[in-house]
Amino acid sequence: MVLGRVQGVGFRYFTQREAAVLGLGGYVRNQWDGTVEVVAEGPGEALERLLARLRVGPRSAYVQEVSVEWQAATGEFRFFNVRF
């Protein structure tokens, strides 16, 4: 979960672009409470790189906190998508 000024600033599309470059599968979506949820699968190194980018975000965002919950991969994601 990403907390801060992360909605209405292109954060989902930034995340989708970064995840695609890293070859990750999963999704990103806005939550009703103003946070952004990110679910990603792939190699550990690529996931760590995505986390580093999420902590910065796009120029117009202000990221306060990124909380992480690691789980075993399910293999259900072929691509990384924006969900609504």
N, C-alpha and C positions, 0 to 999 in steps of 0.2 A: 504494500500500500504506500502510495506517495502522497505526502501531506504538504500543503503550502498553497501558493497561487499557481495551481496546476490545471485549472479548467479555464477554457476560453483563451488559451495562449498557445495553442498548437502542440500541446504536450503529447496527445495521443499519436499524432502523425509523426512527431519527432521520435517517439518510442518505436513506432512501426518501422520507420526508416532505419534506425540504429539496429533493431533486431534482425531485419532482413539482411543488412550488410554482414552481420555476425553469423548468419545462417541458422537463426533460432526459430522455433515454432512457438505458437501460443497466441495470446491476445492481450489487448489493452482496452479498458473501458472506464468511463467516468462513473463515479458512485454518487448517490443522492446526497451524501454528506460533504461533498466538495473535494473528496480525495480521488485518486486515480488508482485502479486496480490493474496490476500487471501479472500475467501468468506466462512463464517462459520455460521452454525445454530446450536442452542442447548440451554441448560439452561444458564442463565446469569453467574453463578459462573464458569461454565466450559469455557465459552467464555473469561472471565477475566483471567483465568489461562492460556489459550492459548496465549492471548495477552502478558502476562508476559514472557512466553517462547519465543515468537517471538521477543521481545525486546532484548533478549540475543542471540538467534540463536545457530546453531551448532558451535563447536570450531573454525572452519576455516572461519567463517563469521565475518563480522564487520557491525553491524546494527547501522546506523546513526539515523534513524527516523522510527517510525511506525505511520502512519496516519489512523485514525479510523472513519468510518461512520456507525452509527447504523441505522438499518432499521427493520421493522417488518418482522418476519420470514414468509417464503412462504410455507414451508413444502415440497419443491421439492427435497430436498437432503436426501437420505437414508444413504449414505456412504460418506467418504471424499476421494477424488481422486486427483491425479496429472493430470493436463491438459497440453497439448502441443499445 
